[in-house]
Amino acid sequence: MKVAIIHYWLVGMRGGEKVLESLCELFPEADIFTHVYRPEAISDTIRAHRVSTTFIARLPFAARLYQAYLPLMPLALEQLDLRKYDLVISSESGPAKGVLTRPDALHVCYCHTPMRYIWNMYQEYRQQVPLPLRPLVSLLAHRLRQWDQTASARVDFFVANSRNISDQIRKFYRRPSEVVYPPVDLDLFNGAMAAGTTAGDFYLYAGQLIPYKRVDLAIDACKALGRRLVIIGGGSEKERLARQAGPLVAFLGHVDDATLRSHYARCRALLFTGEEDFGIVPLEAMACGRPVIAYGRGGALETVTPVSGLHFSEQSIPSLTDAMRRFEATEHSFDPQAIAQHAGNFSKARFREGFLAALDMALAEQGPARRWRSVADLPLPFQPTVTAIAVAGEAA
């Protein structure tokens, strides 16, 4: 069975690329297609596969300015020759699912999110564009939405990374989907919760410093309460946020895994202030036994529970400071072991079993035209048991 994996772009290792890694482990002989590829920024697991790019990669400065070529990406996807592939898996966040496949091929889309800059966060992104360019952006977004809906009809079976995204797929594409949570490399973080590790006196923010993450809320809330805040990560907002921050806020920039684990394990709580489609950072903190104070929208509603943290209802300073006071009043009641156990529900093994269960459903739905009727027929590096597939289906 010939397998192709379509990923929007490969320029770094974020949540979508972690999912791609797990797909590469499931299908070790799969070929990968993407718009732009920077091998030095990608893991060995992905580099071990044959990676092909669309014509976008040959355009000027594409490695850095690839997002400027977004209007050309639908055309680029449709030029890919996938005739020899029996199974096509698109990893969708930017344009990926719009490829053309054989009539008897199975196309499964793992959707991290419909393109947020033309759908649910369109107005926020549009406001960041200089005023003279907004009419052009509006026109391009309108055409991209038309293409994106058309492309959704080319998918045989959707898999969503959360109930939040499943709802968006139903809203924007009018399609059902199965939920399979993305894999979190819990082994990388579990070791940080060593015996005797106690919480420090600081709150933590970890992630990109870009507008929709609302890092400014974490800074202003900590300033209002006189609490220490450590910020890990970089991005376009760093200089502005540094001017806004006071002496109680420390910017560490990009750090290695050991430093990140150490701060996860020693913070009072992680502040998660943006609305995310899913959000892996909170689960990394939970794997280290630390609670999360999260904005109560998006994927955080599915990962942050009374066992592992609490929510605040509005992206405002009063709402976040109120949540921090509520947390501090009950801080002693959060059990690090119970928090880490909750994070275990989102492991790489759970993802693997869940995705294969969804693939089994997709194969069954497509009828006798396919040679492969179930995952038991596929040449996988291992064969899941019927029990594992059933358990994964119930979890999804």
N, C-alpha and C positions, 0 to 999 in steps of 0.2 A: 504494500500500500504506500503510495507516494503522498507525503504530507507537506504542505506549504503553510508557513506562519507569516501573516502580514502584520507588521507593527508600524505605527505612524512615523516615528523617527528614533534613531539610536544615537543620542548625543550625551547621555549620562545615565546613572543608575538610580532611578526613582521608583515609585511604587509600581508603575506600569512595567518597567523593565524587570522588577522582581517577579512579577507574574510571568513575563516572557521566559525568565530563567527556569521557572517550574515547568512551563510548557516544553522547553528544550529538554529537560530531564525526562519528561513523559515520552517525548518523541525525539530520540537522540539522532535520528537520521533525517529530520525535517530540514527543509530549506527555508531560509528567512528572506523576506522582501521588505524593504523599507525605503523611505524617501531620502534620508540622509544618514550616513554612518560614520561615526568617529570611533575606530577600534580602540584607541588608547583610553577612551572614557567608558568602555564596556567590559563586563566581567569575562573571565576565561570561559565560563560555561556557554555564553552566547557566541563568543569568538570561535569556539570549536565548530560551529555550524557554517555552512556555506551561506554567505550574506550577499544579496544582490540589491542594488539601489535603482530607483526610478531616475528619469532624466533630471529631476530636481537637483540631484547631487552634482550634476555637471554645470549648473548655473553659477554665475559669479558669487563668491563669498557664501555659498549655500551652507557650509558647515556652521557659520555663525548667524546668518540672516535667513535661515530656512523658513521661519514663520512669515516672512514677507512674501514668500512664494505660495502661500496658502491658496490663493485663487486658482493656481495651476495644478494643485495636487489631485483634484478629481480627474482631470485629463491624464495625468501621469499614472494614476492607478489603473485606468482603463487600457493603458498600453502594455501592462504586464501580461506575458504569455503564460498562463497557468493550465494549459491543456493537458499536461501530463500528470496533474495532481488529482488524486481521488478525494482527499480531505483537505479543505482549506479552513484555517483558523485565523480569523482576523482579531487583532488585539486593538480595540477601538477607544480612542480618546481624542486624537486628531483624526484626519481622514485615513481610514484603513479598510473599511468594509466595502468600499465601492468597486472592488475588483470584479472582473468577468470570469466566470468559471464554466467548466463543462456542464451540460445539462444533467449528467448523471453524477456529478461530483457533489459532495456534501459540504456546505459552507456554514460553519458555526462561528458566531461572533461573540467573543468575550468582551463585554462593554464595560469599561471603567466609568465612562460617562458619555452621553451624547455631547458633541462639541459645545462646551459651556459658553464659549465666546459668541456663539450664534443662537443659543437657546436660553437656558435659565439665567445666565449672567450677562446677557447681551448688553443691557443698558449700562452695567458697571464698566464693562470693557470699552463701550463706545464713549463714555465720559472721559476716559483716559486719553483719547485721541485728540490731537489739536483741532480746534473748532473748524478751520477751513477744510479739513480732510473728512469730517464726519459725514457729509452727504455721500462721498465715495464709499466710505466704510459701510454705510447703510445699504447702498445698492449691492455691494459685494456680499454682505451678509444675507440679504434677501435671496440672491441667486444661490448661495451656498446652502441655505435652508431648503430650497427647492430640490437641489441635487441630493442633499442628505436624506430627505424623505424618499426620493427615488431609489437611492442606494440601499436603504433599509429593506426594500422589497427583494433585493438580491440575496439576502441572508435567509438560510433555511431555518436556523434555530438560534435564538438569542440566549446568552447566559449573562446575567447581571451580577455586578460585584457586591450588591447590597439590595435591600428592599427599597431603599431610597432611589437607586438607579433603575430598578425594575419599574417603579412608578413613573419615572421619567420616560423610559422606553415605551410604556403604554400610552403616556400622554403625547409624546412627540411623534412616535412612529406607529401607534395603534397596533402594537405587537405584544404578545405575551413573552415572558422570559422566565427562566429558572435562576434562582439565586445561589451563587457559590461565592463565599467570601474569599478575598485574595489571601495569598499566603504571607504569613509573618514569620521571619526567621527567629523564632523564639529561642533557639539554642544559643544564638549570639548574645542574648540579653539575660537569660535565666541565671547564668553564672554570676551576674552582678549582685544578686540578692544573697550575699554571703551571710553566714551566721554572725550576729553582732552588728550588722550594718544598721545604723540609725539615721533618721532623717535630719538634714541640716536645717539651717535657718533661712533658706532661700526658696523662692518659687522658680520654675524653669519654663522657658519657651524654647522649643526646638523646631526648626523648619526654615522655609524660605522667608525672606524679608521682602514681601511684595504686598501691594495694597489690599487685596481681598483677604489676606490672612489676618488683618486687623491686629498686628503686633502693637500698634499704638494704644489699643485698649489695655493690654497687659501692662504696658509701661505706666499709663496714667492711673490705673487702679492701684498698682503697687506704690506709686508716688502718693496717692491719696491716703493710703493706709500706713505709709512709712515702712513698707516691706522690701526686702532685698529681692532682686530679680536677676537671673542669669539668662542671657540670650545666646543660643547657639545657632549658627547659620549665617548665610549671606544673601544678598539680593539688592534690587534697585532701590529699596527704601532705607538702606543701612545708614547713609549719611543724614537723611532727614530725621530718622528715629534717634540717632546719636545726639543730634541737636536738641531733641525733645526730652531725652533722658536726663536724669539727675545723678547724683553720686551713688545712689543705691542700685543703679542698673549697670551691669557688666556685660560687654559684648565680647564673646570669645571667637566669633567668626566660624569658619569651618574647622572641625576637629576630627581626630581619628576615632575609631570605634571604641577603644578603651576609655578615652576621655568622655565620650557620649554616655557609655554605660555607667561610668562613675557618677556623672551628674544625674542621670535618671535615678540611680539607686539612692542618692543622698538628698534629693530635693524634697521639700515638703509636699508639693504637688506640681503636676504639669498644668500649665495654663494653655488651653486650646481654644483660641478666640475666633477662628475663621469658620466659615461653613464649607465643609468638605464633602465630596461625593462619598467617601468612605473614611479615610484617615488612618494611616498605619502608625504614625508617631504615638498616638495615645496607647496603642497596644504594646509598643516597645517599652513605654514607661510602665505599663501594667505588668509586663513580663519581669520587670525589675522590682515589682512589688509596690509601686507607688501609685497613689490615686490621681485622678484627672478631674479638673474643673473645666468643663467644655460648654461651648455655645450649643444650645439645645435645638440644632437644626442639622439636617443631612445625616451622614453616616454615624455621627457621634450618638445619635439616639439609639443606635443598634449595638454600639460597643461599650458605651459608658453607662453602667447600671448602678443601682444603690450599693452594690458590693464594691464597685471599682471607682466611684467618684460621684459627682453631681453636675447638674446643668445650670446655666443661667439663661434667662428667656430672651433678653434683648442685647444687641451689640451696643451697649452703653456703659459708661463708667459706674453709675449707680447699680445697675443690674449685676455687673461683675463683682464689684466690691461687696454687695450683699451676699453673693454666692461664696466669696472668700471668707466672710465672717461666719456664715453657716458652716463652712468646712472647718474652720478653726475651732468652732464650738464643739464639733464632734470628731475632731482629727484623730483622737485616741482610739476611736471605734473601728477604723479601717485596718483590716488584717492583711499584711503583706502576702501571706501564703494564699489567702482566699483570692486576692487580686491577681496574683500570678496564675492561679488555677483557672480563673475566668479567662485570662489571655490565651490559655491553652486551647480554647475553642476555635482559635483562628490560626492553627498551625499549618505548616506546609503539607503535612500528611492529610489533614482535613481537606485542604484545597485539592490535593491530588485525587482523593477518593470522590469528592463532590463533583469535580470536573468530569471524571470518568463516568459517574452516574448520569450526569447531564448528557454526555456524549452518547451513552447507551440509549437514553430517551430519544435523542435526535435520530440515531440510526433506526430505531424501531418505528418512528413516525414517518420515515421517508419511503417505506414500502419496499416491494420486491425488486425495484429497479437497481438497488444497491447490492453489490456483492457481499458487503459486510452488514450483518444484521444486529450485532452487539459488540461490545468492547472485547468479549472473549475471542472474537475473530481477528482482532487487531494485533500486529506484531509489536507489542509493547515490551519494554525491558523487564516488566513483571506483569503478572496477570492478577487483577484484583479478585477477591472472592465475592460471591453473591452477597454474603453478609455485609462485607465492607460497603458494597454499592448501596444496599438497602439502608444501612446506617447513615451513609452520606446523604442519601436522598431525603431522609427524615430531617437531618440537620439543616439541609438547604431550605 
